Amino acid sequence: MVGPDFSAPAAPVADTWLEWRDKGLKHAQAAPAEWWRLFRDPVLDRLIETAASQNLTLLSAGTKVLQARAELGVATGAFFPQAQAATAGVAYVRASNATPSSQGGNSATLGNFWADKWLLQSSWELDLWGKFRRGIESADAAYLASIASYDDVLVTLLSDVAGAYVGIRTLERQIAIARANVARQREQVRIARDRFQGGASTMLDVHQAQNVLASTEASIPRLEIHLRHGLNALRVLLGMSPEPLGSMLARGTGKIPLAPGRAAVGIPADLLRRRPDIRAAELRAAAQSAQIGMAQAELYPAISITGAFGGQASSVGTRNLAQMFQPIGRAFVVGPSFQWNLLNYGQITNNVRLQDATLQQLLIDYQNKVLKAQEEVENGIATFLLSSTEAGYLRRSVTEAKGALDIAALEYQQGTRDFTTVLTAQQNLLQAENNLAVATGNISIGLVSLYRALGGGWQIREGKPFVNAATAQEMRNRTNWGDVLPPPDQPQPESPPALPSAQDVDSGVKLPQW
């Protein structure tokens, strides 16, 4: 086969993560496949299962896998005889009276007769330079790349669902905090009004108390807006039309999913095997590498074997149409043909250059994808670790703010402290509790982002169909899909073999066929 054999470029991978010394990370083990179960939240588990079975973006990615598999079948068929035809026909012929005979210049009347024939034709271009084998190689890598792209969509979906769920729970917690503070501030408004009516203070205290109360009350609708946006986004991820999620979400608990104290991150080299988008980038480059060989094959002569076999007869004279099926009516032709595009004016050469430049672009994109993956992991690690530290400080801040408010409120009732101190303590407590809720949510968001960056979660699709049963049945009703789509009463065929890592390709392991 002409053209280059693909080898993945050296990936710029670090030896360790920047925060590898932090006790919050575990390097000895890789990130778990079903990482969302670390939160020990049955609601989140149920949401993940629903999204994996109903999300339309994932379903669309599944149909692209079927497209790529069909394209692989088309490419495989080109390796065999490329043109086949069977023809048959019968015709009634009226010869022209003006046609000169072969014996002289006089006209000869042959009369009217019937003619019939049948013919089988075939043409097979020999794959001397590997053009068709490179086409199969390219389509095979493209098919595997479509599976890796499906896995990438799945990883993104799982993290989006988990992130949306954590965001919803965080907003519920903030709303609960705001309502609790509204209750406290209403009590302070009552106390300020009683003191004013008793002549112990002026109306200024009442106005200040009501101002703070109204501000806190106004924050609840703003939080509700964000909450409803989050719920709407979650419905889309679940593949659901606008409908209540109360039974599925158990809304209103305000309990933010708690992340474990430590995160398993493995080593940076694991990204080359775990991240499906990196595998997809590598396989797209492999598919493009084979395109170079296909283009180079056009520079060389193409040799084809053509042949035809059939029968032919007519009703002229003593002949009859039945002789078409007898030895006397047999006819055949076979022989090679030769084609060489000599005067292509540099078109083929420039097409080879085009395919090579495209490959180089994909190789650079692959290297850039590896760098960005490491950036995303480092960002997830930083968010997870530093949000945990932040939450620790904020817990102490909330405790102190509650103590300050209790003392300020008591001293105000006793007349030894002005109301401004109470208002300041109220605002400090609300801010501290809000900050703690956000930081607690950020810990979980950081862990979700971290495991998304590590490429966890796509393993759950192994052994499962790429499209759901309803979609498969709809496609069967239109087209004969054979065993590509299993019958409704049979399980899906086994998932394709594991995709090769960059090290496997470098060591000469061939891409798995499917």
N, C-alpha and C positions, 0 to 999 in steps of 0.2 A: 504494500500500500504506500503510495506516495503521500507526502505531507508529514508533518511532525507528529510524534507520539506525545500525548499530553503528560505533563508533569506539573504538579502544583508548585507555585512559587514559595520561597521561604517566607513563612509568616512571622511578622514582628511581634513576638510574644515575650512578655516579661517572665522572669523566673518565679517571682512571688508577688503578692499584692502589697501595696504600699503600707497597709495597716496590719501586716501579717503578725506583728508582735502583740496585737490587742487580744485580750482574753475573751472578747466577745465573738471571736471567729474560730472556727474549727477547720483545720486544713487537712486533717487525716482522712476525711470522708467528703465525697462530692455532695452537691445539693440533692435532696431527695426529689424523686420524680413527682410525687403528689405532695408538693410542698405546702399547699393550702391546708392540709390536715394538721399541720403544726399549730394552727390557731385553735384547734379543738372547738370549732363552731359548727354545729350541724346545719345551721341555716346557710352558712357559706358553702358547705359541702353540697347541699341541695341546689343552690344557685349554679355552682360550677357544673353539675351534672346536667341541669336544664340547658344551660348555654351551649355545652358541648354537643347536645343533641338537636338544638333548634336554631342556633345562630345562622342567619342567612349569609353573612360574609364567609363563614366557614364552609357552608354548603356550596357557595359559588366556587371556592377554592377546590372543593372536591370534584366539581364538574370539570375543572381545568385539568385535574389528574386524569380523568377519563379521556379528555381531548388529547392529552399527550400520549396516552397509551394507544389511542387510535392512530395517531400520527406515527408511532413506532411501528404499528402493523403495516401502514402504507409504505414506510421506508423498507421494511423487511421484504415486502412483496416485490420491490424494484430489483432485488437480487436475482429473482427468477425470471423466466421469459417475460419480457416486458409487454409484448403485444400478442394477443391471441384473438382469433376471429373465426366464426363458423358462419358460412353463407350458403344459402340454397335459394333456388328460384326456378321458375318456369316462365317461358315467354312464347307468344305466338308471333311468328315472323312472316311478313309478306315481302318477298324479294322484289326489287324494282325491275320492270320490264326493260328499262333503259340501261341496265348494267351490261357492259360488253363481256362476252364470253372469252375464255382463255384460248379458244381454238381460232378465233378470227375476229373480224370487226363487226360481225353481225350481233344483234341482240340475242340474248338467251333468256328464256323464261324458266326459272327453277321452280316456280310454283310457291305455294304457301306451305309452311311446316311449323312444327312445335320444336322448341329447344329447352333443355333442362340441364341443371348442374347442381352439384353440391361441393363445397370446398372448405377445408380446415387450413388455416394459415397461422403461422407463428413466427416471431422474431425475438432473438435473444442476443443482447449485447453482452459479450464476455467481460467480466469484471477484471480485466488484466491489470489495472492500475489502482484498484481498491476504491473506486468512486462510490460504488453501492455499499461496500462494507463500511466505508467512512460515513455514509449516510445513516446506516443502521447504528453505528457508534454514536453519532451525533444525536439521533432521535432517542436512543437509549439513555444517554446522559440527560437530555432534556426531560425525559419522563421522570427520571429520578429527581431532577431539580424541581419538577412540579410537586412531587411528594414532599420534598424538603420545604418548599414554599407553603404547602398545606400545613405542615408542622409549625412553621413560623406564624402563620395566621392563628393556629390553635394556641400557641404560647402567648401571643398578644391578647387573644380573647380571654384566656384564663386570668391573666394579670389585670386586664381591664375590669373584669367582673369583680375580682377581689378588691381592686383599688376603689371601684365605685361603691362597693359594699362598706368598706372601711370609711369612705367619705360620708356615706349616709349615716352610719353609726356615730361618727364624730359630730355631724350636724345635729343629730338627735340629742347628743349629750350637751352640746352648746345651747340648744333650745331649752333643755331641762335646767341648765345652770341659769339661763336668763329668767326663766319663770320662778325659780327659787329665789333669785335676787329681787324679782318684782314683789314677791310676798314679803320679803324683809323690808324693802323700801316702803311698801304700803304701811307697814307697821310704824316705820319712822315718820311717815306723813301724819299718821294718827297721833303719834306722841307729840310732834311739833305743833299740831293744831290744838291739842289739849293744853299744852304749855302756853300757847298764845291766848287761848280763851281764859286760862287761869292767870294771865298777866305776867307769866314768868319769862316770856320772850316776845319778840315782835313778829309781824307777819312775814318778815324776811326769811325766817327759818322755814315757814310753810311753803313759800314760793320756791326756795332752793330745793326742798325735799321733793316737791311735785315736779320740778324741772328734771332732777335726776331720775325720778320714777318714769316720767314720760320718755326720756331718752332710752332707758332700759327696755321699756315696752315696745318702742319703735324698732329695736334691734331684732325682735322676734319675727316680724314679717319678713325682714331682710334675710334672716336665716332660713325661714320657710321657703323663700324663693329658691335659694341654693339647694335646699333639700328636694324640692319638686323637680328641679333640673336634674339632680342626681338620680331620682327615681325614674324620670323619663329616659335618661341615658341607659339605666339598667334594663328597662323594658326592651329597648332596641337590642342590647347585647343578648337578652334572653330570647329574642325573636318573637316578642309578644306585642300585640296591639295595646293601645292605652286601656288599661283595666286595673282595678285595685290589686295591690300586692300584699295586702294585709295578712292573708293566710300564709303566703309563702315567706314573707319577710318578718313576720311577728313585729310589726313596726311599733316604735315607741319605747323599746327597752332601753335605749340610750347606752347600751353596753358596747364599748369599743373592743373589737377582737384583740386579744393580748398576744403579742409576739413572744416567742421563746427568748430566753436570755442570751443564747448564742446562736450563731448562724453558720451552717456548714457551707464552705465556699470552694473547697478543693484547691487546685492550682490553676494558673492561667492557661496552661496547655490544654486543660479539659475543654476549653471553649471550642477548639477545633472539632471536637467530636460531639459536643452537646448542643451547640447553637445551630438550629436548622437554617438560619439565614446565611451563616458562614458556609455550611454544606451546600446550600443552593447556589451561592456565588461561585464556589469551586466547581460545581457540576455544570453551571452555565458556561464557565470558561472551558471545561472539557468538551462540551457540545460544540462550542465555537472552534476549538482546535481541530476537530474533525472536519469542519467546513473548509478549512484551508486545503486539506487533502482532496476534498471533492472539487475545489476550484482548480487545483494543480492538475488533476486528472484530465481536464479539458485541453491541456497543452499537448497531450499525446494522442496517437491515432486510436479510434474506436473500431473494433472488429465485432461484427455481428453475424450470427448464423440465422438465415431465413429459410423458411420452407413452407411448402403447401402440398396438400394431398386431398384428392377428391375424385369425383366422377362427373362425366359430361356425355350427353347424348342428344340426338335430335331425331325427328321423324322423317328426315329426307330419304327418299328412295326406300330401300328395304330395311333401313334402320328403325329402331323403336326406342322410346324413352326408357324402357326397362333396362336397356343396356348400361344405363348410368350406374347401376349397382353390380354390373358384371365385370369380369376382368378386362373385356374389350374396351370398356368405358373408363377404366382407371387412368388417372393422370397425377403426376407429382413433380415437384421441383424442389431442389435443396441446394444451398451454396452459401459461401461467405460473402459478406459485404464489408467495405472499408471506407472509413470517413476520417478525414484529418483536417481540422480547421487551421490551415496554414496562414491564410491572410486574415487574421483577426484584428489587425491594426492595434495591437497592444491591449485589447479589451480583456482578454483572459488574464494576461499578466497583471493588469491593474486590478482585476477582480481578486486575484490572489493577494495582492498587497492590501486591498480593502479588508479581506477576511483576517489577515494577519494583524492589521492595526486594530480591528475590532477585538481580537483576542487579547492584544496587549492592554487595551482599555479595561477589559474584564479582569485581567490579572491584577491590575492596579486597583480596581474596585474591590477585589477580594482582599488585598492587603489593607485597604482603607477600612473595609468592614471589620477586619480583625482588630484594628486599632480602636474603632468606635465601640466595639463590644467591650474591650477592656475599660474604656472610659465609662461606659454605662455601669459596669460592675463596680468600679471605684466610686462612682456617684452613689450607687445603692449602699455600698459599705459605709460611706461617710454619713449618709442620711440615717441609716439604722443606728450606727454607733453614737453619733453626736446627738441625735434626738433622744436616745436613752439617757445620755448625760444631762441634757436639757430638762427632761422630765423629772429627773432626780432633784435638781435645784428647784423646779417649779412646785413640787410637792411640799417642800419646806416653805416656799413662798406662800402657798395657800394656807398652810397651818398658821403661819405668822399673821397673815392677813385676817383670818378668822379671829385670832386672839385680839388683834388690834381693834377690830370692829366691836367685839363684845365689850372691851374695856371702854372704848369711846362712847358707845351707846349707854352704858351704865353711868359713866361720869356726866353725860349730857342730861340724863334724867335727874341726877342729883344736883345739877346746876353748877358743877365744877369744871365743865368743858363746853366750849361753844359748838354750834351745830356744824360748822365748817369741818371740824375734825371728823365728825361722824360721816359726812358726805364723802370726804377723802377716803376714809376707811372702806366705805361701801364700794366706791369705784375701784379701789385697789383690789378688793376681794373679787369683784366681777372680772377684772382684767386677769388676775392670777389664775382663777378657775378656767377662764376661756383659754388662756395660754397653755395650761396643763392639758386640757382636752385636745387642743391642736397638736401639742407635742406627743401625746400618747398615740394619737392617730398617725402622726408622722413616723413613729417607730414601726408601726405595722406597714405603712405605705413604703417605708424604706426597705423592709424585708421583702415586700411584694416586688418592688423594683429590682432588688438584688437578685431574687430568684428568676425574675423575667430576664434579666441581663445574663444570667448563667444558663439560660436556655432550658429551664425545667418545665415539665408538664406535657410535652408532645408525646411522651411514651404511652399515654392512656389511649391513643388511637390504634395501637397495635392490635391486630386481629379484628378490627371493626371496619365496617364499610365506609367509603369516602362520601357517600350520599345516603340519606335516610331512605326508609322503605317506601314512603310516598313518592319521593322523587324518582327512585329506581323504577317503580311501577309505571309512573307517568312516561318515563323514557322507553320502557318496554312496549307500552301501548302504541308508540310511534314507530319504533325501530327494533329490528332483531339484534339484540346485544349479545347473543350467545351466552358464554359463561363469564363474560366481563362483569355483568351484573347478575348476581345469583338469583334464582327463583325465590319468591317470598317465603317458601317453606324450607329453604336451605340456608345454612350459614354462609357468610361472606368468605371467599377464599382467603388463605393465609396472607398476611401482609408481606410486602416485598422484603428482600434481605436487607440487612443493615447497610447503611451507606458507608462508603470508605472514608477514612480520615485522610488528611494531607500526607501523613506518614505512610499510609498504605499505598497511596498513589505513587509517592516517591520511590517506594521499594519495588514497584513494578506490578503490584496486584491489579488485575483487570477489573474494570467496572462490572458489577453484577448485571446479568441479563435478566430481563423480565418480559 
